[in-house]
Amino acid sequence: MKNLTSVTPQTVTMAGAEKVQMQLLCGPGDGAPSFAMRKFIIAPGGCTPLHQHDYEHEVLILAGGGVAFGNGRENAIKSGDVLFVPANELHQFRNTGGMPLEFLCLVPAFVHQSGAPQPVAVNCASDMAANKK
């Protein structure tokens, strides 16, 4: 057991990420064989990369608000919303509000193991604009 305040947020360095930090709250290093629980914090104006990968994930919005892109469209998101992102779906989270957007994200544990395949990312701003056309 641990408290999330004891987990240092790490800056997300994946291409296309802007103003994003992640805390790995529970995963393979904790003995979790099947799933990893991460908390993401996106500062106002920031976004995750527009990306896709071959595994699903589940998301719970904890605080703040913004926009989630998935299934070819944008949806407003706010605290309390739950999202399912299917495998291979192009998706992105953007903070359009004035406070941090915080969410939990559950993924298969292998994502945080050495040698795991990396998601395919594209540029945050330019590709979002292209998807709106």
C-alpha positions in Angstrom: 0.0 0.0 0.0 1.1 3.6 -0.7 -0.3 7.0 -0.9 -0.4 8.7 -4.3 1.3 11.7 -2.8 4.4 9.5 -2.3 4.7 8.9 -6.1 6.7 11.5 -7.9 5.0 12.7 -11.1 7.2 12.1 -14.2 7.0 14.4 -17.2 5.6 12.6 -20.2 8.2 12.9 -23.0 6.4 11.1 -25.8 6.4 13.1 -29.0 3.3 15.4 -29.1 2.8 15.5 -25.3 2.5 19.0 -24.0 2.4 19.9 -20.2 1.6 16.3 -19.2 2.8 14.4 -16.1 2.2 10.8 -15.1 2.3 8.9 -11.8 2.6 5.1 -12.0 0.5 4.3 -9.0 0.5 0.5 -9.3 2.1 -1.8 -11.8 4.6 -4.6 -12.4 7.0 -3.0 -9.9 4.4 -3.4 -7.2 3.7 -7.1 -8.1 0.7 -6.4 -10.3 0.8 -9.1 -13.0 -2.2 -7.9 -15.1 -2.9 -4.2 -14.9 -1.2 -0.9 -14.3 -2.9 2.1 -12.7 -1.6 5.6 -13.8 -2.7 9.1 -12.8 -2.2 11.8 -15.5 -2.1 15.5 -14.8 -2.4 17.8 -17.8 -1.8 21.5 -17.1 -4.1 24.1 -18.7 -3.5 24.3 -22.4 -1.7 20.9 -22.4 -2.6 17.6 -24.2 -1.6 14.0 -24.5 -0.3 13.1 -27.9 -2.8 12.1 -30.6 -1.9 8.4 -30.6 -3.0 4.8 -30.8 -1.9 1.4 -29.5 -2.9 -2.2 -29.6 -4.4 -2.4 -26.1 -7.5 -0.9 -24.5 -7.6 1.4 -21.5 -10.2 2.7 -19.1 -10.2 6.3 -17.8 -11.8 8.0 -14.9 -11.7 11.8 -14.9 -10.9 13.0 -11.3 -10.7 16.8 -11.7 -10.8 19.5 -14.2 -12.3 19.4 -17.6 -11.4 19.3 -21.3 -11.9 17.4 -24.5 -11.3 13.8 -25.3 -10.9 12.9 -29.0 -11.8 9.3 -29.9 -14.0 7.4 -32.4 -13.4 10.3 -34.9 -14.9 13.0 -32.7 -14.4 15.3 -29.8 -16.4 15.0 -26.5 -16.3 17.3 -23.6 -15.1 15.6 -20.4 -15.4 16.6 -16.7 -14.8 15.2 -13.3 -16.7 12.0 -12.8 -16.8 10.9 -16.4 -15.7 7.4 -17.3 -14.3 6.5 -20.7 -13.4 3.3 -22.5 -10.8 3.6 -25.2 -10.7 0.5 -27.4 -7.5 -1.0 -28.8 -6.2 0.8 -31.9 -8.5 3.8 -31.6 -6.8 7.1 -32.3 -7.3 9.2 -29.2 -6.2 12.2 -27.2 -7.0 14.2 -24.1 -6.7 18.0 -24.0 -7.1 20.4 -21.1 -9.3 23.3 -22.3 -10.0 24.6 -18.8 -8.2 26.8 -16.3 -7.2 24.1 -13.7 -5.3 20.8 -14.1 -7.1 18.0 -15.8 -6.5 14.8 -13.7 -7.5 11.3 -14.6 -6.8 7.7 -13.7 -5.9 5.4 -16.6 -5.8 1.6 -16.4 -3.7 -0.3 -19.0 -2.3 -3.9 -19.2 0.7 -4.3 -17.0 3.0 -5.2 -19.9 2.9 -1.5 -21.0 5.2 -0.7 -18.1 7.6 -3.6 -18.6 11.0 -3.4 -20.3 10.7 -3.8 -24.1 7.0 -3.0 -24.4 5.9 -1.7 -27.8 5.5 2.1 -27.9 2.3 3.8 -29.0 2.2 5.5 -32.4 2.0 9.2 -31.7 1.4 12.2 -34.0 1.7 15.9 -33.4 -0.7 17.4 -30.8 -1.8 20.7 -32.3 -1.4 20.2 -36.1 -3.1 16.8 -36.3 -6.0 17.8 -34.0 -6.7 20.7 -36.4 -6.6 18.3 -39.4 -9.0 16.0 -37.7 -11.5 18.8 -37.2 -11.7 19.4 -41.0 
